[in-house]
Amino acid sequence: MIVSGLCSISFRDKSVDEIISLAVEAGLEAVEWGGDVHVPHGEVELAREVRKKTLEAGLKINSYGSYYNTGGEGNPPFEDVAATARALGAETIRIWAGPCDREKADEALVRKVLEDISRCADRAEAEGMTLSYEYHMNTFTNTDANAQLLGKEIDRESVRFYWQPPHHNSDGENLKGISALIDRVTNVHVFHWLLKQDGSIDRRMLEEGRNRWISFLRPFLGRKGDTYAFLEFCRHDDRENFLKDAAVFREILSSL
């Protein structure tokens, strides 16, 4: 089953209560709370309060968007990240792998990142959770091939991935990428962005990407358990655009 949700970081300027109200109004089923604004790392009592409010609104919590960057500088203590995620009732912690594209990393940095992943995975397992590495530029998951390599290097049940379409890929390449790691993907980020010739990103309405997202999400229906698919950002960060995207998103899921 695919469960629809909202990433709270899509609207960093809104309060926790406003995010919950927006998710309910949009007809979504879950919220991924971010660790940078809404539920900061280490604020365990706040995390418990946010969990209570979220569940009382009829929404689910599956993941914590921590922004911890394994092998990077300036991270909060991962123990604080894990404790906050546990207080939220999250099953997985979304994190980043490394402070740069894999191609730019020397052997020492690769070793540092892999060692930090193993350490964080140990703690996540102790808390009964998993880690989910987000596909993202400027990290070791900047390409499908690099994400697959990382999966081979850290072959642990607790180390998983959070899929989103790499901007430079064709739809066919994205489908191959999904197939290669689908058994280790926990959740999905949903958005329709186009890569411009100058390398910048043009956020478009989800309606324009309806057919491609039907093809992207269909493979996840055959898996055991739930896959959470979270809307992340929208055109112009506009509330009404988000509500329109959410309506299209619900239609996509219904068509599946």
N, C-alpha and C positions, 0 to 999 in steps of 0.2 A: 504494500500500500504506500502511496505517496502522500505525505502530510504537508499541507501548505503552511508557510510561515513568513515572518517579517524579521529582517535583521535590524535591531534597534539603531545601529550606527548609520542607517539610511537617513535618520533624522536626529542628528546629534543635538540639535537645538531644542528638541522637545523633551519634556519631563517623562519620567517613568509612567505616570498616570496617563499622559497624553499618548504615549506609544501604545499602551494597552488599549485605550479607547479606539485608536486608529486601527489596530489589528482586528478588533471586534467589528468595527464599522465596515472594514474591508472584507469581512467574511472569511478571515484566515483562521488557522487552527493553532498556531504556535508562535513563539517569539524566541529569537536568539539574542540574548543580552550581551552587549559589548562591554569589555573591561576597561575601555579608555574613558568613558563618560558616565554611562548609566549605572554600572555595577563595578566600580574600581577594584583592582586587585587588593586583596587583604581586608576589604570591608565586609566581613562575614555576616554581621548582624543586618546590614543593609541587604545583602544577598538573600537572607532568609525572609526579610520583609517583602522584597521584590518577588520572590517565589510565591509567597502567600497571596499577594495581589494578583499575580498572573494566573494562578490556579483558580482563584475565586472568580475570575472573569471567564472561566471556562477554556483557558488557553493552556497549551502544553509547553514544557521547556525540555529541549533535547541537548542543546549545546551552549557553550560559553565561548564567545569570541574574544580570546584573551590578548591577542597581538604579542604574545611571547614569541621571541625570535631565537630559536635554538642556534647557539654559536655566535649570536650577535652581542652587541654592547648595550648597556643601559637597561637590561631587562629587570623586572621585579623578581624577587625570589620566587622560584617556581612553586615552592611550598605554599606561598600565599595564593598563587593562581589556582592551585589544586584545591585548597581549602575553600576558596570562594566558589569555585565550580561545584564542589560538593554541597555547599550550603544552598546553592541555587537548585540543586537536584538535577544537574546536567549529567548526561551520559558520556559526552565527549567534549574535549577542549580543542577549539580551533586555534592553531598556531602556525607560525611560518618557519620555513627551513632555510636558515642561513641568511646572511646580510647582503648577498649579491647573487647574480646569475651563476649557475654552476661553472660555466665556462671561464669565469673570471677568478675562480677560487684556486689557490695553490693547495698542495698536499696537506700542509699544516692546518689550513682552515677547514678543509674537508674532514680531517680527523677530529678537529674540535667540534664541528657540527654533529658528526655521527656520535661522538661520545656524549654530547649534551642530549641528543635525542634519546639515547639509551637510558641516561639518568632520569630524564623526565618521564619516560615510559615506565620505569620502575615505580616512580611515585604515583603515576596515574593508575597503574595496576593495583597498587596498594589501596587506592581510594575506590577501586571498582569501576574505573573509567577508562576511556581510550583517548589517544591523541589523534587529531585529524589535521593533516597538513593541507593548507589551502593552495590550490594552483595559483601562482602569482608571479608577476614579473619581479626581477631583482631578488629572487630566492632560488633555491635549488630545485624548485618545481616550476621553473619558467617555461619548460617545454614538456610535451608528453614523454619524450625519451628520458629526460632527466627525472621526471616523477617516477617513471618505471624503474630507473636505475636506483633511486633512493629506496623504493619498495623492496628491491632485491638486497640492498645493503643492510636494511633494517627489517628483517623478515620476522616480525613479531605480530601476534594477534592484536596487540594494543596499539599498533601504529597503523593508521589508516589515512584516508585522503578525503578532501572536500572538493568535489569537482566543480569547475566552471569553465566555460569555453575560452581557451586562449585566443586573443584577438587576432593573431596572425594566421590562425588555422582556417582551412576550408571546413564546410560542414562535414564532408566525408572524412577528413582528418580527425575532426572532433569525435565522430562516431567510432573510429578506430581506437582513439584514445580512451573513450569510455569502456569499450570492450576489453581493453588490455588490463584495466585495473578495477573493473566493476565489482569484483568480489571484495575489494578493500575500500570501496567508497562508502562513507557513512551518509553524507548529505551533499546537497547541491545548492549553489548560488545561482539564482535566476535573474537575468537582465538581458536586454538587447542593446548592445553597444557595437558601433562600427568603427573600424580603424581608418583614419583619414590618411591621405598620401603623405602628409607632413609628420605622421606618427602620433598625432593627438587622437583623442577618443571623442566620438560623437554619440552621446546617449540618445537613443531613440525610444519610441513607445513600443511596448511589448507586442502590441497588435501587429506591428510590422515583422516581428520575428515569430509569429504564431506557429507557422508550419515547421520551422527548424526546431522549436522547442518541443513540439509534439514528437519529433524524431529523436531528440536528445533524451526525453524523459521515458519514452516507451521501454527501452531496455531495462529500466529499473523495476518495472512491474513484475518481472519474472523472478525477483529475488525473494528470499525469506525475510520476514520482518519488515519494518517500516523504513522508508527513505524520506528524510525531511528535505523539502525543497523551499528555500527561503528567498523571497524577493529582496534584492539588495540594490539600493539607490533607484532613482528614476529620473526622467528628463527634467532638468532645471530644479531638481530637489523640490518639486511642486506637489503639494498634498493632493490636488485634484488629479494630476497625472498619475500619482501613485494609486489612487482609488480606481482609475481606469485600467491601469496595469493589473491590479488585483482582480478586477472583473474578468479580464481576458485570461488571466492565470487560472481562475476557477473554471472557465470554459474549456481551457486546454486539459485540465485534469479530468473534467467530466467526459471529454471526448475520448480519453484513453480507456 
